[in-house]
Amino acid sequence: MRKFARAGNKVIFVNSISMGLPGLMHKDLLPRIKRKLGSYSKLARETEDGITVVSPASLPFFGSASARSINRQVIGTQIRKLARSRGLSKPILWIAIPTAAEMIGSFDESAVVYHVSDKYDANTMDHATDPALIRKLHEKAIDKADLIFYSGRKLFDEAKNGCERSHLLEQGVDYQHWSKIDTLAVAPEIEKIPRPRLGYFGAIEPWLVDQELIKRAARERPEWQWVFIGNRSRGVDIENSPNTHFLPPVPYQELPSFAAGFDVCVLPWETEQAFTSYGSAIKVREYLATGKPVVISPLPEYESMSDVLRIARSRDEFLRLVEDALNEKDDSAAKKRQAAVASGTWDARAEWVSGLIEKTLRDKG
């Protein structure tokens, strides 16, 4: 979206409508309500790229037809008013979550794009909405979209629609942003942590991160320092390990200076979870762009890049591959990793998507 805005397009980015609140017994229920109320309190704001960002008020109860109907009216009114104030008419509606399917037809849109980035109905960990309803809304979005993009190969391969509207939109990377870390000073928060440092940034969920792997590493490799950067949910039980460090989220512009202090970039995900196995984590390409060694849990999305990734298929192998990465002697390996993602930039992705949208608009007359 930043690339589209920089090219002169008017972009209104609607912060996540979500797929509903967690159940009453979920440890993160109150923090999520607090974060959501905080986002509602923010008025529409402009980014330095020219994007208008808004978090519209909505009811997070998508299991209720009445609540969905109210949301359609309330969210529609807020966004239509904002669009008019920005001189935006007959917009392209780009949705990236099934619950947003209810908004199709609310804006006199010229085209609808549905961006599928997860196996939505397999996510039963952080919301209480019925998976059958999520699946129904997903199918509604598929049916009504003019263009459908899948961000992961497993998602794309399993899609049953198989029509010409569907395309694999691989994750991109801001290559220039990540490839210059050798010129950056390491962030002080990282510098004070002993080496070797195994670095991760992103969501820190108890069902996502392989905590048993981290616990085992703490026993068997106590000298390794695990560094996690991002929002940490309640229920993560590796907090008290002496060689595990949690840092709060870091602004995107500053994140490379933190990665500059990593010895190995890691993705220690619990990929036996059905939902996680469909992941196409953007961070893997960002890791590669730094040139640092990368060890990840197995994801179908990245099997084709096994020549530049160390893919661990067991906890034993994860520990062995980290050891191997820490002892890497091949001076050309870093350049090979960077070369693997250098052409897959967001600029290239945006240009390709733009062409498909323009063709769609022409075909619709």
GULUM-944397 format. One record per residue (C-alpha): residue in one letter; x negated, y, z negated; chain; residue number from 1. Coordinates in nm, 4 decimals. Each point is the difference from the previous one (the first is absolute). Layout:
<vomis>
> A / X / Y / Z / A / NUM
...
</vomis>
This chain:
<vomis>
> M / 0.0000 / 0.0000 / 0.0000 / A / 1
> R / -0.2922 / 0.2355 / -0.0637 / A / 2
> K / -0.1212 / -0.0639 / 0.3539 / A / 3
> F / 0.3456 / 0.0765 / 0.1412 / A / 4
> A / 0.0231 / 0.3217 / -0.2024 / A / 5
> R / -0.3445 / 0.1161 / 0.1088 / A / 6
> A / 0.1061 / -0.0507 / 0.3606 / A / 7
> G / 0.2729 / 0.2621 / -0.0462 / A / 8
> N / 0.2953 / -0.2226 / -0.0883 / A / 9
> K / 0.2365 / 0.0957 / -0.2807 / A / 10
> V / -0.0146 / -0.2692 / -0.2672 / A / 11
> I / 0.2175 / -0.0377 / -0.3093 / A / 12
> F / -0.1344 / -0.2774 / -0.2221 / A / 13
> V / 0.2632 / -0.1365 / -0.2388 / A / 14
> N / -0.1664 / -0.1545 / -0.3041 / A / 15
> S / 0.1175 / -0.3529 / -0.0640 / A / 16
> I / 0.3674 / -0.0583 / -0.0625 / A / 17
> S / -0.1232 / -0.3262 / -0.1634 / A / 18
> M / 0.1740 / -0.3375 / 0.0000 / A / 19
> G / 0.1494 / 0.0458 / -0.3442 / A / 20
> L / -0.1008 / -0.0005 / -0.3641 / A / 21
> P / -0.1560 / -0.2970 / -0.1803 / A / 22
> G / 0.2157 / -0.2075 / -0.2331 / A / 23
> L / 0.0729 / 0.1219 / -0.3525 / A / 24
> M / -0.2700 / -0.2229 / -0.1517 / A / 25
> H / -0.2695 / 0.1054 / 0.2462 / A / 26
> K / -0.2965 / 0.1618 / -0.1763 / A / 27
> D / -0.0244 / 0.2737 / 0.2627 / A / 28
> L / 0.3655 / 0.1070 / -0.0018 / A / 29
> L / -0.0364 / 0.3150 / -0.2136 / A / 30
> P / -0.3282 / 0.1161 / 0.1623 / A / 31
> R / 0.1568 / -0.0354 / 0.3439 / A / 32
> I / 0.3073 / 0.1955 / -0.1006 / A / 33
> K / -0.2285 / 0.2717 / -0.1367 / A / 34
> R / -0.2056 / 0.0107 / 0.3219 / A / 35
> K / 0.3134 / 0.0104 / 0.2152 / A / 36
> L / 0.1540 / 0.2842 / -0.2020 / A / 37
> G / -0.3305 / 0.1854 / 0.0279 / A / 38
> S / 0.0036 / -0.0342 / 0.3772 / A / 39
> Y / 0.3595 / 0.1272 / 0.0162 / A / 40
> S / -0.1073 / 0.3141 / -0.1840 / A / 41
> K / -0.2347 / 0.0968 / 0.2837 / A / 42
> L / 0.1399 / 0.2173 / 0.2753 / A / 43
> A / -0.0912 / -0.0564 / 0.3628 / A / 44
> R / -0.3652 / 0.0867 / 0.0463 / A / 45
> E / -0.2409 / 0.0416 / 0.2899 / A / 46
> T / -0.3238 / -0.1925 / 0.0353 / A / 47
> E / -0.3109 / 0.1478 / 0.1539 / A / 48
> D / 0.0790 / -0.2038 / 0.3121 / A / 49
> G / 0.3366 / 0.1718 / 0.0422 / A / 50
> I / 0.2167 / -0.2864 / -0.1264 / A / 51
> T / 0.3061 / 0.0829 / -0.2066 / A / 52
> V / 0.0173 / -0.2455 / -0.2921 / A / 53
> V / 0.3219 / -0.0466 / -0.1936 / A / 54
> S / 0.1239 / -0.2404 / -0.2678 / A / 55
> P / 0.3801 / 0.0146 / 0.0305 / A / 56
> A / 0.2204 / -0.0847 / -0.2946 / A / 57
> S / 0.1644 / -0.3401 / 0.0410 / A / 58
> L / 0.1593 / -0.2809 / -0.1971 / A / 59
> P / -0.2385 / -0.2989 / -0.0327 / A / 60
> F / 0.2858 / -0.2524 / -0.0144 / A / 61
> F / 0.0037 / -0.1521 / 0.3456 / A / 62
> G / 0.1984 / -0.3068 / -0.1068 / A / 63
> S / 0.3057 / 0.2252 / -0.0212 / A / 64
> A / 0.1801 / 0.0884 / 0.3235 / A / 65
> S / 0.1357 / 0.3119 / -0.1704 / A / 66
> A / -0.3490 / 0.1137 / -0.1013 / A / 67
> R / -0.1274 / -0.0586 / 0.3548 / A / 68
> S / 0.2894 / 0.2034 / 0.1389 / A / 69
> I / -0.0746 / 0.2843 / -0.2421 / A / 70
> N / -0.3681 / -0.0126 / 0.0928 / A / 71
> R / 0.0838 / 0.0243 / 0.3675 / A / 72
> Q / 0.1917 / 0.3220 / -0.0670 / A / 73
> V / -0.2365 / 0.1494 / -0.2584 / A / 74
> I / -0.3286 / -0.0824 / 0.1727 / A / 75
> G / 0.1441 / 0.0868 / 0.3411 / A / 76
> T / 0.1121 / 0.3422 / -0.1197 / A / 77
> Q / -0.3397 / 0.0780 / -0.1530 / A / 78
> I / -0.2014 / -0.1075 / 0.3047 / A / 79
> R / 0.2321 / 0.1603 / 0.2577 / A / 80
> K / -0.0232 / 0.3316 / -0.1817 / A / 81
> L / -0.3774 / -0.0280 / -0.0177 / A / 82
> A / -0.0210 / -0.0934 / 0.3695 / A / 83
> R / 0.2068 / 0.3011 / 0.1014 / A / 84
> S / -0.2248 / 0.2286 / -0.2020 / A / 85
> R / -0.2974 / -0.1402 / 0.1933 / A / 86
> G / 0.1681 / 0.0363 / 0.3384 / A / 87
> L / 0.0167 / -0.3766 / 0.0437 / A / 88
> S / 0.2908 / -0.1461 / 0.1975 / A / 89
> K / 0.0618 / -0.3483 / 0.1461 / A / 90
> P / -0.3045 / -0.1382 / -0.1834 / A / 91
> I / -0.1682 / -0.3348 / 0.0414 / A / 92
> L / 0.0988 / -0.1927 / -0.3120 / A / 93
> W / -0.2886 / -0.2195 / -0.1213 / A / 94
> I / 0.0947 / -0.2301 / -0.2864 / A / 95
> A / -0.2356 / -0.2325 / -0.1859 / A / 96
> I / 0.2199 / -0.1646 / -0.2623 / A / 97
> P / 0.3248 / -0.2001 / 0.0407 / A / 98
> T / 0.2043 / 0.2184 / -0.2353 / A / 99
> A / -0.0560 / 0.2911 / 0.2401 / A / 100
> A / 0.2043 / -0.1874 / 0.2620 / A / 101
> E / 0.3073 / 0.1572 / -0.1592 / A / 102
> M / -0.1205 / 0.3386 / 0.1297 / A / 103
> I / 0.0010 / -0.1006 / 0.3682 / A / 104
> G / 0.2479 / 0.2206 / 0.1838 / A / 105
> S / -0.0051 / 0.2766 / -0.2611 / A / 106
> F / -0.2203 / 0.2457 / 0.1887 / A / 107
> D / 0.1147 / -0.0129 / 0.3633 / A / 108
> E / -0.3386 / -0.1583 / 0.0626 / A / 109
> S / -0.1394 / -0.0401 / 0.3506 / A / 110
> A / -0.1686 / -0.3335 / -0.0837 / A / 111
> V / -0.0443 / -0.2351 / -0.2944 / A / 112
> V / -0.3322 / -0.1612 / -0.0906 / A / 113
> Y / -0.0122 / -0.2779 / -0.2587 / A / 114
> H / -0.3452 / -0.0646 / -0.1440 / A / 115
> V / -0.0150 / -0.3399 / -0.1737 / A / 116
> S / -0.2981 / -0.0096 / -0.2344 / A / 117
> D / 0.1028 / -0.2713 / -0.2490 / A / 118
> K / 0.2064 / -0.3157 / -0.0381 / A / 119
> Y / 0.2559 / 0.2101 / -0.1820 / A / 120
> D / 0.2385 / -0.2712 / -0.1147 / A / 121
> A / -0.2883 / -0.1943 / -0.1590 / A / 122
> N / -0.0730 / 0.2833 / -0.2407 / A / 123
> T / 0.1846 / -0.0937 / -0.3173 / A / 124
> M / -0.2692 / 0.1251 / -0.2362 / A / 125
> D / 0.0629 / 0.3714 / -0.0384 / A / 126
> H / 0.3689 / 0.0563 / 0.0706 / A / 127
> A / 0.3256 / -0.1764 / -0.0823 / A / 128
> T / 0.1816 / 0.0438 / 0.3314 / A / 129
> D / 0.1391 / -0.3238 / 0.1441 / A / 130
> P / -0.2384 / -0.1388 / 0.2661 / A / 131
> A / 0.3034 / -0.0963 / 0.2120 / A / 132
> L / 0.1036 / 0.3674 / 0.0143 / A / 133
> I / -0.3568 / 0.1069 / 0.0865 / A / 134
> R / 0.0018 / -0.2580 / 0.2804 / A / 135
> K / 0.3370 / 0.1294 / 0.1259 / A / 136
> L / -0.1222 / 0.3606 / 0.0071 / A / 137
> H / -0.3217 / -0.1115 / 0.1721 / A / 138
> E / 0.2025 / -0.1753 / 0.2710 / A / 139
> K / 0.2158 / 0.3102 / 0.0393 / A / 140
> A / -0.3119 / 0.2121 / 0.0568 / A / 141
> I / -0.1343 / -0.2543 / 0.2516 / A / 142
> D / 0.3289 / 0.0070 / 0.1887 / A / 143
> K / 0.0249 / 0.3784 / 0.0192 / A / 144
> A / -0.3655 / 0.0927 / 0.0597 / A / 145
> D / -0.1230 / 0.1101 / 0.3408 / A / 146
> L / -0.3556 / -0.0948 / -0.0950 / A / 147
> I / -0.1174 / -0.2501 / -0.2621 / A / 148
> F / -0.3571 / -0.0001 / -0.1264 / A / 149
> Y / -0.1484 / -0.2784 / -0.2127 / A / 150
> S / -0.3122 / 0.0904 / -0.1949 / A / 151
> G / -0.1083 / -0.3615 / -0.0577 / A / 152
> R / -0.0589 / -0.2950 / 0.2309 / A / 153
> K / 0.1878 / -0.2456 / -0.2200 / A / 154
> L / 0.3035 / 0.2307 / -0.0048 / A / 155
> F / -0.0188 / 0.0487 / 0.3767 / A / 156
> D / -0.0481 / -0.3690 / 0.0779 / A / 157
> E / 0.2960 / -0.1032 / -0.2150 / A / 158
> A / 0.2365 / 0.2669 / 0.1302 / A / 159
> K / 0.2944 / -0.1710 / 0.1652 / A / 160
> N / 0.1145 / 0.2906 / 0.2156 / A / 161
> G / -0.2947 / -0.0453 / 0.2387 / A / 162
> C / 0.1211 / 0.2757 / 0.2285 / A / 163
> E / -0.1820 / 0.2700 / 0.1906 / A / 164
> R / 0.0882 / 0.2510 / -0.2736 / A / 165
> S / -0.2430 / -0.1751 / -0.2373 / A / 166
> H / -0.3699 / 0.0812 / -0.0248 / A / 167
> L / -0.2924 / -0.0833 / -0.2275 / A / 168
> L / -0.1261 / 0.3263 / -0.1480 / A / 169
> E / -0.3248 / -0.0919 / -0.1707 / A / 170
> Q / -0.1225 / 0.2061 / -0.2909 / A / 171
> G / -0.2392 / 0.2765 / 0.0931 / A / 172
> V / -0.2867 / 0.1674 / -0.1778 / A / 173
> D / -0.1198 / 0.3573 / -0.0367 / A / 174
> Y / -0.3433 / -0.1118 / 0.1145 / A / 175
> Q / -0.1816 / 0.3330 / -0.0353 / A / 176
> H / 0.1348 / 0.0368 / -0.3516 / A / 177
> W / -0.1384 / -0.3349 / -0.1176 / A / 178
> S / -0.3116 / -0.0562 / 0.2076 / A / 179
> K / -0.2017 / 0.2872 / -0.1484 / A / 180
> I / -0.0243 / -0.1233 / -0.3577 / A / 181
> D / -0.3794 / -0.0267 / 0.0225 / A / 182
> T / -0.0074 / 0.3805 / 0.0061 / A / 183
> L / 0.2188 / 0.0380 / -0.3100 / A / 184
> A / -0.0928 / 0.0253 / -0.3657 / A / 185
> V / 0.1525 / -0.2814 / -0.2024 / A / 186
> A / 0.2901 / 0.1177 / -0.2179 / A / 187
> P / -0.1113 / 0.0457 / -0.3641 / A / 188
> E / 0.2785 / -0.2308 / -0.1209 / A / 189
> I / -0.1595 / -0.2809 / 0.2031 / A / 190
> E / -0.3618 / 0.0950 / -0.0633 / A / 191
> K / 0.0317 / -0.0604 / -0.3728 / A / 192
> I / 0.1187 / -0.3598 / 0.0520 / A / 193
> P / -0.2856 / -0.2557 / 0.0039 / A / 194
> R / -0.0774 / -0.1941 / 0.3176 / A / 195
> P / 0.0848 / -0.2177 / 0.1788 / A / 196
> R / 0.3412 / 0.1582 / 0.0651 / A / 197
> L / 0.2859 / -0.1813 / 0.1725 / A / 198
> G / 0.2413 / 0.2679 / 0.1170 / A / 199
> Y / 0.3723 / -0.0001 / 0.0785 / A / 200
> F / 0.2464 / 0.2822 / 0.0582 / A / 201
> G / 0.3768 / -0.0199 / 0.0389 / A / 202
> A / 0.2974 / -0.1460 / -0.1846 / A / 203
> I / -0.0872 / -0.1865 / -0.3212 / A / 204
> E / 0.2963 / -0.2286 / -0.0633 / A / 205
> P / -0.0032 / -0.3095 / -0.2259 / A / 206
> W / 0.1475 / -0.2113 / 0.2821 / A / 207
> L / -0.2354 / 0.1408 / 0.2642 / A / 208
> V / -0.3485 / -0.0126 / -0.1543 / A / 209
> D / -0.1357 / -0.3491 / -0.0733 / A / 210
> Q / -0.0544 / 0.0511 / -0.3706 / A / 211
> E / -0.1147 / -0.3578 / -0.0574 / A / 212
> L / -0.2839 / 0.0641 / 0.2433 / A / 213
> I / -0.1046 / 0.3138 / -0.1899 / A / 214
> K / 0.0150 / -0.1833 / -0.3354 / A / 215
> R / -0.2102 / -0.2830 / 0.1328 / A / 216
> A / -0.2546 / 0.2410 / 0.1469 / A / 217
> A / -0.0201 / 0.1752 / -0.3380 / A / 218
> R / -0.1072 / -0.3302 / -0.1558 / A / 219
> E / -0.2264 / -0.1288 / 0.2740 / A / 220
> R / -0.1397 / 0.3268 / 0.1428 / A / 221
> P / 0.0138 / 0.2446 / -0.2941 / A / 222
> E / -0.2527 / 0.2290 / 0.1688 / A / 223
> W / 0.2416 / 0.0771 / 0.2871 / A / 224
> Q / 0.1988 / 0.3207 / -0.0540 / A / 225
> W / 0.3515 / 0.0023 / 0.1497 / A / 226
> V / 0.1217 / 0.3508 / 0.0853 / A / 227
> F / 0.3720 / 0.0513 / 0.0696 / A / 228
> I / 0.1211 / 0.3393 / 0.1233 / A / 229
> G / 0.3727 / 0.0731 / 0.0253 / A / 230
> N / 0.3374 / -0.0166 / -0.1733 / A / 231
> R / -0.0029 / -0.2829 / -0.2528 / A / 232
> S / 0.3304 / -0.1623 / -0.0897 / A / 233
> R / 0.0793 / -0.1372 / -0.3410 / A / 234
> G / -0.0594 / -0.3706 / -0.0413 / A / 235
> V / -0.3585 / 0.0025 / 0.1259 / A / 236
> D / -0.1806 / -0.2037 / -0.2667 / A / 237
> I / -0.3632 / 0.0408 / 0.1037 / A / 238
> E / -0.0281 / 0.3454 / -0.1536 / A / 239
> N / -0.2123 / -0.1052 / -0.2954 / A / 240
> S / -0.2672 / -0.1805 / 0.1946 / A / 241
> P / -0.3297 / 0.1808 / -0.0682 / A / 242
> N / -0.1042 / -0.0071 / 0.3652 / A / 243
> T / 0.3315 / 0.1195 / 0.1474 / A / 244
> H / 0.0500 / 0.3724 / 0.0548 / A / 245
> F / 0.3233 / 0.1770 / 0.0936 / A / 246
> L / -0.0056 / 0.3490 / 0.1499 / A / 247
> P / 0.3089 / 0.2080 / 0.0818 / A / 248
> P / 0.1020 / 0.0701 / 0.3609 / A / 249
> V / -0.2454 / 0.2154 / 0.1923 / A / 250
> P / 0.0986 / 0.2482 / 0.2755 / A / 251
> Y / -0.0594 / -0.1500 / 0.3433 / A / 252
> Q / -0.2558 / 0.2665 / 0.0937 / A / 253
> E / -0.2141 / -0.0907 / -0.3016 / A / 254
> L / 0.0289 / -0.3783 / 0.0199 / A / 255
> P / -0.3069 / -0.0606 / 0.2241 / A / 256
> S / -0.2282 / 0.1423 / -0.2686 / A / 257
> F / 0.1340 / -0.2676 / -0.2357 / A / 258
> A / -0.0428 / -0.2756 / 0.2603 / A / 259
> A / -0.3572 / 0.1235 / 0.0530 / A / 260
> G / -0.0844 / -0.1470 / -0.3404 / A / 261
> F / 0.1416 / -0.3463 / 0.0704 / A / 262
> D / -0.2434 / -0.2841 / 0.0645 / A / 263
> V / 0.2745 / -0.2230 / 0.1385 / A / 264
> C / 0.3553 / 0.0951 / 0.1001 / A / 265
> V / 0.2529 / -0.2604 / -0.1114 / A / 266
> L / 0.3620 / -0.0954 / 0.0575 / A / 267
> P / 0.0701 / -0.2544 / -0.2792 / A / 268
> W / 0.3661 / -0.0577 / 0.0831 / A / 269
> E / 0.2210 / -0.2852 / -0.1131 / A / 270
> T / 0.0854 / -0.1081 / 0.3549 / A / 271
> E / 0.1978 / -0.3087 / -0.1047 / A / 272
> Q / 0.2856 / 0.2448 / -0.0536 / A / 273
> A / 0.2177 / -0.0107 / 0.3138 / A / 274
> F / 0.0363 / 0.3786 / -0.0002 / A / 275
> T / -0.3741 / 0.0643 / -0.0325 / A / 276
> S / -0.0908 / -0.2441 / 0.2783 / A / 277
> Y / 0.1641 / 0.2327 / 0.2534 / A / 278
> G / -0.2188 / 0.2922 / -0.1062 / A / 279
> S / -0.2078 / 0.2000 / 0.2440 / A / 280
> A / -0.1853 / 0.2119 / -0.2540 / A / 281
> I / -0.1272 / 0.3210 / 0.1600 / A / 282
> K / -0.2838 / 0.0043 / -0.2521 / A / 283
> V / -0.1715 / -0.2966 / 0.1715 / A / 284
> R / -0.0722 / 0.2095 / 0.3098 / A / 285
> E / -0.1036 / 0.2917 / -0.2191 / A / 286
> Y / -0.2381 / -0.2308 / -0.1862 / A / 287
> L / -0.1506 / -0.1147 / 0.3300 / A / 288
> A / -0.0413 / 0.3589 / 0.1201 / A / 289
> T / -0.2255 / 0.0686 / -0.2994 / A / 290
> G / -0.2355 / -0.2744 / 0.1158 / A / 291
> K / 0.0031 / -0.1575 / -0.3481 / A / 292
> P / 0.0309 / -0.3796 / -0.0325 / A / 293
> V / 0.3662 / -0.1027 / -0.0335 / A / 294
> V / 0.1431 / -0.3064 / -0.1764 / A / 295
> I / 0.3744 / -0.0600 / 0.0296 / A / 296
> S / 0.2621 / -0.2580 / -0.0835 / A / 297
> P / 0.1390 / -0.1726 / 0.3111 / A / 298
> L / 0.2510 / 0.2049 / 0.1992 / A / 299
> P / 0.1221 / -0.1064 / 0.3466 / A / 300
> E / -0.0399 / 0.3601 / 0.1126 / A / 301
> Y / -0.3780 / -0.0152 / -0.0349 / A / 302
> E / -0.0843 / -0.3557 / 0.1048 / A / 303
> S / -0.1088 / 0.1301 / 0.3404 / A / 304
> M / -0.2631 / 0.2190 / -0.1705 / A / 305
> S / -0.1739 / -0.2798 / -0.1888 / A / 306
> D / -0.3269 / 0.0864 / 0.1746 / A / 307
> V / -0.0216 / 0.3238 / -0.2011 / A / 308
> L / 0.1993 / -0.0992 / -0.3089 / A / 309
> R / -0.0759 / -0.2530 / -0.2707 / A / 310
> I / 0.3343 / -0.1783 / -0.0436 / A / 311
> A / 0.0303 / -0.2008 / -0.3221 / A / 312
> R / 0.2474 / -0.2907 / 0.0038 / A / 313
> S / -0.0414 / -0.0883 / -0.3660 / A / 314
> R / -0.1207 / 0.1617 / -0.3220 / A / 315
> D / -0.3196 / -0.2035 / 0.0199 / A / 316
> E / -0.0614 / 0.1350 / 0.3474 / A / 317
> F / 0.0824 / 0.3569 / -0.1024 / A / 318
> L / -0.2734 / -0.0060 / -0.2636 / A / 319
> R / -0.2445 / -0.1638 / 0.2390 / A / 320
> L / 0.0706 / 0.2521 / 0.2774 / A / 321
> V / -0.0402 / 0.2972 / -0.2350 / A / 322
> E / -0.3357 / -0.1442 / -0.1040 / A / 323
> D / -0.0898 / -0.0370 / 0.3663 / A / 324
> A / 0.1072 / 0.3591 / 0.0739 / A / 325
> L / -0.2069 / 0.1365 / -0.2878 / A / 326
> N / -0.3043 / -0.1759 / 0.1433 / A / 327
> E / 0.0588 / 0.1006 / 0.3609 / A / 328
> K / -0.3290 / 0.0664 / 0.1818 / A / 329
> D / 0.1211 / 0.0542 / 0.3598 / A / 330
> D / -0.0563 / 0.3686 / 0.0762 / A / 331
> S / 0.2224 / -0.0197 / 0.3084 / A / 332
> A / 0.3036 / -0.1370 / -0.1870 / A / 333
> A / 0.1238 / 0.3433 / -0.1120 / A / 334
> K / -0.0014 / 0.1370 / 0.3556 / A / 335
> K / 0.1801 / -0.3097 / 0.1248 / A / 336
> R / 0.2753 / 0.0519 / -0.2566 / A / 337
> Q / 0.0407 / 0.3635 / 0.0971 / A / 338
> A / 0.0025 / -0.0817 / 0.3713 / A / 339
> A / 0.2863 / -0.2443 / -0.0563 / A / 340
> V / 0.2367 / 0.2836 / -0.0994 / A / 341
> A / -0.1542 / 0.3069 / 0.1663 / A / 342
> S / 0.2453 / 0.0021 / 0.2924 / A / 343
> G / 0.3086 / -0.0791 / -0.2075 / A / 344
> T / 0.0565 / 0.3560 / -0.1187 / A / 345
> W / 0.3294 / 0.1590 / -0.0939 / A / 346
> D / -0.0498 / 0.2370 / 0.2947 / A / 347
> A / -0.0018 / -0.2999 / 0.2346 / A / 348
> R / 0.3032 / -0.1517 / -0.1722 / A / 349
> A / 0.1928 / 0.3284 / 0.0142 / A / 350
> E / -0.0762 / 0.0465 / 0.3701 / A / 351
> W / 0.1232 / -0.3505 / 0.0810 / A / 352
> V / 0.3166 / 0.0422 / -0.2084 / A / 353
> S / 0.0668 / 0.3386 / 0.1596 / A / 354
> G / -0.0027 / -0.1609 / 0.3428 / A / 355
> L / 0.2544 / -0.2610 / -0.1059 / A / 356
> I / 0.2282 / 0.2618 / -0.1567 / A / 357
> E / -0.0163 / 0.2199 / 0.3104 / A / 358
> K / 0.0872 / -0.2974 / 0.2221 / A / 359
> T / 0.2918 / -0.0867 / -0.2288 / A / 360
> L / 0.1323 / 0.3562 / 0.0200 / A / 361
> R / -0.0302 / -0.0006 / 0.3794 / A / 362
> D / 0.1809 / -0.3332 / 0.0258 / A / 363
> K / 0.2818 / 0.1345 / -0.2191 / A / 364
> G / 0.0274 / 0.3034 / 0.2244 / A / 365
</vomis>
